[in-house]
Amino acid sequence: MSTEHASIDLEIGQIVAERQVHLSREDLVRYAGASGDFNPIHFRDDVASRVGLPGVLAHGMLTMGLAVETVVPWLGDAGRIVEYGVRFTRPVVVDAEDGADVSVTATVGAIDEDTVRIDLTVRSADVTVLGKSQVRVRMV
């Protein structure tokens, strides 16, 4: 199966996109403003600690969005995404000074007649933070 934007045949297990994203506390504040999610666990260490969290956490939906965005340059058109889902398995802890790095690897998981399932491996601090992260894309 060939894509319009790649002259190669796709194979199961093939990596089609990768990226690393650095998150800072400022990014969390910007996302809170854009999303309207001002839960203080996303910007206040004292609140995060009081509720038993390991630190200030990135918004789950921010992490989810960063992950799927990885395949868009490869696709050439976000409108080709027909389905996307994840399981939130571990939080992304964003340190006040060092921030957090999130890495995403997009691998061909299945090939159907008109769609391809891309499996996203999403990690931060050496742990997988999104499980069963899969995006189905229309290739024709």
Steps between C-alpha positions, in 0.01 A plus 500: 500500500640838402403837639461823303775658709748215507634299213565196717284198566380474857581195706380396844759608754626788285563827685330783309563791738683588820536809710603630838305778672625698797229625735550784746271633769433794269367256240259363760374850580447572131314172453286572808399832345420341165309205645338667799641229730638697793526209743788606730670158473621632165687799643531488881746267673331539839162386368649211303687384810196538725295266279780241487642568155873477425498861376326735261350301213456581133137492390411157365336651195813706431708181501244329278502790254879516485509129424258503206652815354815295436339326200351811336813610309536145367133491397503849353139556610351454849165439331621153408477395866181298540538367856727559798504357849733453796509374855658730754746274683746733676512876551755734345661677796623846400781625724500873581856548371574209266154450350434160341586331174241293316611271218264360238569224249237423236512146363282323244291252699252372242419556135145469368358567156456877543643574844814448700516467878791691644611400849646783705758429768490797737760520777622745761763447770567149365140381546210456260243770575232407244398141447318354200557828320376433148400723213324369192570701187349500152771446242308532173 
